[in-house]
């Protein structure tokens, strides 16, 4: 059975490449390195089925807004006969500095409304998360405005290293299991900024 990977984001061109769409960017990276059929509509989501490194994946992008991601999650687990415990959810996370990823199961949504919507809709919170750090907003900026802004050129340079690492992490979870993958990928990148490494 293929592994269902849900990337969280907002649909629409105005949201492309914003911090809140980091989950979709990781799915883009997986598609680039694998072999996938043309994306198609599947209920309140768009999906692409294919494989990376010989592992079958269903890459799903909810087409609801972030805080309604659970609608897509419920449809997708029913459609593909997948237990929420086996789903990998990839999403942005303000509680991690840019340049860090963290793999875990369970835990608080931490203000990530897409994660909360999935947990509420599934009535289950112990799904696998690949958290992609986007850092905290400046003190004078509303968090909602922050996540809907695009990355600066300097941030993009860091992101270009992080996205392949996050995609590697997804494959490692499928291949080796969460615990083994987490022991490898939860460490800080060696070449990230010192302030990120210390966080």
C-alpha positions as CSV (number, residue, x, y, z in Angstrom):
1,X,0.0,0.0,0.0
2,X,1.4,3.4,-0.9
3,X,2.2,5.9,1.9
4,X,0.0,9.0,2.0
5,X,2.0,12.2,2.4
6,X,-0.1,15.3,3.0
7,X,1.6,18.7,2.5
8,X,-0.1,21.6,4.2
9,X,-0.5,24.9,2.4
10,X,-3.0,27.3,0.9
11,X,-4.1,27.1,-2.7
12,X,-4.0,30.0,-5.1
13,X,-1.2,31.8,-6.8
14,X,-0.9,34.6,-4.2
15,X,0.1,32.0,-1.6
16,X,2.8,30.2,-3.7
17,X,6.2,30.3,-2.1
18,X,5.0,31.8,1.1
19,X,6.2,30.5,4.5
20,X,2.8,28.8,5.1
21,X,3.3,26.7,2.0
22,X,6.6,25.0,3.0
23,X,4.8,21.7,3.1
24,X,3.8,22.0,-0.5
25,X,7.4,22.9,-1.4
26,X,8.6,19.6,0.1
27,X,6.1,17.8,-2.0
28,X,7.4,19.6,-5.1
29,X,10.9,18.3,-4.2
30,X,9.6,14.8,-3.9
31,X,7.9,15.0,-7.3
32,X,11.1,16.4,-8.9
33,X,13.1,13.4,-7.8
34,X,10.5,10.7,-8.4
35,X,8.2,9.4,-11.0
36,X,4.6,10.6,-10.6
37,X,1.4,10.5,-12.7
38,X,-0.2,13.9,-13.5
39,X,-1.8,15.5,-10.5
40,X,-5.5,15.0,-10.3
41,X,-8.4,16.2,-8.2
42,X,-9.4,13.9,-5.4
43,X,-12.3,15.4,-3.3
44,X,-11.1,18.5,-1.5
45,X,-7.5,17.8,-2.5
46,X,-5.2,17.3,-5.4
47,X,-3.1,14.2,-5.5
48,X,-0.2,12.8,-7.5
49,X,0.6,9.0,-7.3
50,X,4.0,7.6,-8.0
51,X,7.2,6.6,-6.4
52,X,10.6,7.8,-5.1
53,X,13.5,5.5,-4.7
54,X,11.2,2.6,-5.3
55,X,8.7,3.5,-2.5
56,X,5.1,4.2,-3.6
57,X,3.7,7.5,-2.4
58,X,0.5,9.5,-2.7
59,X,1.4,13.2,-2.5
60,X,-1.7,15.2,-1.5
61,X,-2.3,19.0,-1.4
62,X,-5.5,20.0,0.4
63,X,-7.4,22.6,-1.7
64,X,-9.2,24.0,1.3
65,X,-7.6,26.8,3.2
66,X,-5.2,25.8,6.0
67,X,-7.7,25.8,8.9
68,X,-9.9,23.4,7.0
69,X,-7.2,20.9,6.0
70,X,-9.0,18.2,8.1
71,X,-11.8,18.0,5.4
72,X,-9.2,16.8,2.9
73,X,-7.5,14.6,5.5
74,X,-10.7,12.6,6.3
75,X,-11.5,12.2,2.6
76,X,-8.0,11.0,1.7
77,X,-7.7,8.4,4.5
78,X,-11.1,7.0,3.6
79,X,-10.4,7.1,-0.2
80,X,-7.0,5.3,0.1
81,X,-7.9,3.1,3.0
82,X,-5.1,4.5,5.2
83,X,-5.0,4.7,8.9
84,X,-4.2,8.3,10.1
85,X,-1.4,6.8,12.2
86,X,0.4,5.9,9.0
87,X,0.0,9.3,7.3
88,X,3.0,11.7,7.0
89,X,2.0,15.3,7.3
90,X,4.6,17.9,6.2
91,X,4.1,21.5,7.4
92,X,5.7,24.8,8.3
93,X,6.5,25.4,12.0
94,X,7.2,28.8,13.6
95,X,8.5,27.1,16.7
96,X,11.6,25.9,14.8
97,X,14.2,28.2,13.4
98,X,14.7,28.4,9.6
99,X,17.2,25.7,8.7
100,X,15.8,23.1,11.0
101,X,13.4,20.2,10.5
102,X,12.0,17.9,13.1
103,X,10.3,14.5,12.8
104,X,7.8,13.5,15.5
105,X,4.5,11.8,16.2
106,X,1.9,13.4,18.3
107,X,2.3,16.7,20.2
108,X,0.5,20.0,20.3
109,X,-0.3,21.8,17.0
110,X,1.7,24.7,18.3
111,X,-0.6,27.2,16.6
112,X,-0.4,25.4,13.2
113,X,-4.1,25.5,12.2
114,X,-3.8,22.8,9.5
115,X,-2.3,20.3,12.0
116,X,-5.1,21.2,14.5
117,X,-7.8,20.7,11.8
118,X,-6.4,17.3,10.9
119,X,-6.2,16.2,14.5
120,X,-9.8,17.4,15.2
121,X,-11.2,15.9,12.0
122,X,-9.5,12.5,12.5
123,X,-10.1,12.7,16.2
124,X,-6.6,11.4,16.4
125,X,-3.4,13.3,16.9
126,X,-0.7,10.6,16.8
127,X,0.1,11.0,13.1
128,X,3.6,11.5,11.8
129,X,4.8,15.1,11.3
130,X,7.7,16.5,9.3
131,X,8.0,20.0,10.7
132,X,9.9,22.5,8.5
133,X,11.1,25.5,10.5
134,X,10.3,29.0,9.3
135,X,11.3,30.9,12.4
136,X,9.4,33.4,14.5
137,X,8.1,36.7,13.2
138,X,9.6,40.0,14.3
139,X,8.0,41.3,17.5
140,X,6.1,44.0,15.6
141,X,4.6,41.6,13.0
142,X,1.4,39.7,13.3
143,X,2.1,35.9,13.0
144,X,-0.7,35.6,10.3
145,X,1.0,38.3,8.2
146,X,4.4,36.6,8.7
147,X,3.3,33.1,7.5
148,X,1.7,34.6,4.4
149,X,4.8,36.4,3.3
150,X,7.3,35.1,0.9
151,X,10.8,34.1,1.9
152,X,13.6,36.8,1.5
153,X,16.5,36.0,-0.8
154,X,18.7,35.1,2.2
155,X,16.0,32.8,3.6
156,X,15.5,31.2,0.2
157,X,19.2,30.3,0.2
158,X,18.7,28.4,3.5
159,X,15.4,26.9,2.3
160,X,17.1,25.4,-0.8
161,X,19.2,23.3,1.5
162,X,16.3,22.4,3.8
163,X,13.8,21.3,1.3
164,X,15.9,18.4,-0.1
165,X,16.7,17.3,3.5
166,X,13.0,17.3,4.4
167,X,12.2,15.2,1.2
168,X,15.0,12.8,2.3
169,X,13.3,12.6,5.7
170,X,10.0,11.6,4.2
171,X,11.7,8.8,2.2
172,X,13.7,7.7,5.3
173,X,10.5,7.4,7.4
174,X,9.0,5.1,4.8
175,X,12.1,3.1,4.4
176,X,13.4,2.9,8.0
177,X,10.6,3.9,10.3
178,X,10.1,7.1,12.2
179,X,12.4,6.5,15.2
180,X,15.4,5.7,13.0
181,X,14.7,8.6,10.6
182,X,14.2,11.0,13.5
183,X,17.6,10.1,15.0
184,X,19.2,11.2,11.8
185,X,17.2,14.2,10.7
186,X,16.3,15.9,14.0
187,X,19.9,17.2,14.3
188,X,20.7,20.7,13.2
189,X,22.3,21.2,9.8
190,X,26.1,21.6,10.2
191,X,26.2,24.7,8.0
192,X,23.2,26.6,9.2
193,X,23.4,29.9,11.0
194,X,24.8,29.8,14.5
195,X,21.6,31.3,16.0
196,X,19.6,28.6,14.4
197,X,21.9,25.8,15.6
198,X,21.6,27.0,19.2
199,X,17.8,27.1,19.2
